Amino acid sequence: MATEHGVHAAHGSAAIANHAHPLDPLSAPEVERAAALCRQRHPSEQLRFVTIALEEPAKAAVAAFRAGGPIERRAAVVAIDRADGRVFEGRVDLAAGAVEAWTHRPGVQPYPILEEFADADRVIRADARWQAALRRRGVTDLDRVQIDPWPAGNFGDPAEEGRRILRGIAYARDADDANGYARPIEGVVAVVDLNAREVIRVVDEGAAPVPAADARYDAAAQPRLRDDLRPLEIAQPEGPSFVIEGHRVRWQRWRMRVSLHPREGLVLHEVAYEDRGRVRPIAHRMGLSEMVVPYGDPSPGQYFKNAFDSGELGLGRSTNALTRGCDCLGEIAYLDGVVAGGDGAARVLPNAICIHEEDFNILWKHTRAAGQTEVRRSRRLVVSSWATVGNYDYGFYWYFYEDASIECEVRLTGIIQPMAVGDGPIPPTAHRVARNVAGPIHQHFFCMRVDADVDGGGNTVYEVDTHPLPPGPDNPHHNAFAPALTPIRSEAESARTVNAATGRHWRIVNPSRLNAVGEPVAYALLPGETVAMMAGEEAAVARRATFARRQLWVTQHAPDELYPAGTYPSMSKGGDGLPAFTAANRPLEDRDIVLWYVIGVNHIVRPEDFPITSVHRAGFALKPWGFFDANPALDVAPPAAACDCPPGECVHGHDGHEGHAHGAAR
Ligand SMILES: [Cu+2]
């Protein structure tokens, strides 16, 4: 795609070929070539593909490419032979046309493919026990019932051991376009074996009245819509200020690569900032590595709800096609995503990633005296994507600012996971939102993986706590306080918690490079809203999502350590991922290190969350901390467009700018 302003987004292999880079995601032809080669290697009629993704080349190979070396293109494949349920991992050299490895992985369950969801839906609907349980609750229009497949978790049930399990829960609907989550059918859970393609058990306990109200949120269902807003238009008559070449994005001093991973969703690579002609790296790779939503209600229809939306469901493949003017406002460029269907055919996800600029109020300002104001508008580059996973919709946003700071923000909206309740008192683990509908309490955890590369070379993470200093001759007025920096020396020390009382944050320091005041350059990781995991230590989810029991982990970089709950969290017993990575207790000082920061949201459900919940935002920031010698945004130009300051008082640059006529320009 090329807009009239010469901004290019990578659509299809031609654009990729023009800007080929070892970190480009697989193109549609590459996905299909990998699938075809795997089929030759494993010629089963029922071979299905879970993921076909770029096997990211080692950092040394990327550096060699930059120095003029060859480009490597390999696919990492996860496949399941549905004839016998065996899982395979493949490694395909796309240039050589060779399957270099094809490994049977017993005892793991990759996330289901869409065909399996369809199978589960079919066998549940046909099951007489399930039909009877619904009829007992007064649900008779079974064709209209919506069935949501839930990851099974692992609760130690011997009947589920070694099987490929999903739990189907059901919702009554009066129309095909009804709110699918308004009328939960409580206490009926169909347990499906996806390999056997059969319902192995129907849980039927804890019944409650099926809510009657359809709780619609679409515009057509509202009695009256507001009509008191006048148009607000965002115009960039000369086009946006960023340039996209293939997957590379440049905006002012920022440099990065942007792509969609079939499992992780939005991923950024080679994030760097140009400082006086030198491109200084900040992170090799940043993105969401896992998430989990543990529910806190113990009832039979709820206790198992612990969705790992990335590793158990696939965020990339769940990514929305975004719409200009609705999802994204202004001068927008989109990048497509490419994922593999179960049959190995490439599915192009159009408009998967939105890239645009936003005015973001004031960057900096000072008024010396009346009429002597220096003020700069803040402009930010926004890179975002949205995924819908069942009832919830999640936005993943990265903001890049002109003062070299970065913010990561997750946006949560969609519909709460509902629970049907009677008219009497309900337990404290759920909150009533409407007649016979409650929202069980739950938490959302997002583990953001930051493969740090602060100014290149080795980095060290310091924990920074600010404390009062002891009173004494050096502190006679008892007012002194100062930060204390503690290095995180090894992985045994690396599972950290936030601490509001000491204003705790972390600094990623490059000990080999000094700034103008003689201190090592650094970026700080500043926590935002987060919370501890509430599930008890012995809870299945606490063992499987150990990452969410802390807010920061640091590990030494290893190319195969990407997922904090392990590569295959579905039905895992726990222990994979960060607990296993950090058990090696590798040293962390002046090394190639990875930070895993966990955003946590405690969701005590409100009536206002129903029938749809407005966006809630949570995130963290990366801020230069002595990375520069002074504020790097001094050279941001004053507002050029017409401003309203009185004649003679406006000191911010209108030299030569036509149209800046002191309030006369509108
Ligand atoms: Cu929630």
Residues whose N, C-alpha, C, O or C-beta is under 5 A from the ligand:
A	BS01	CU	H603
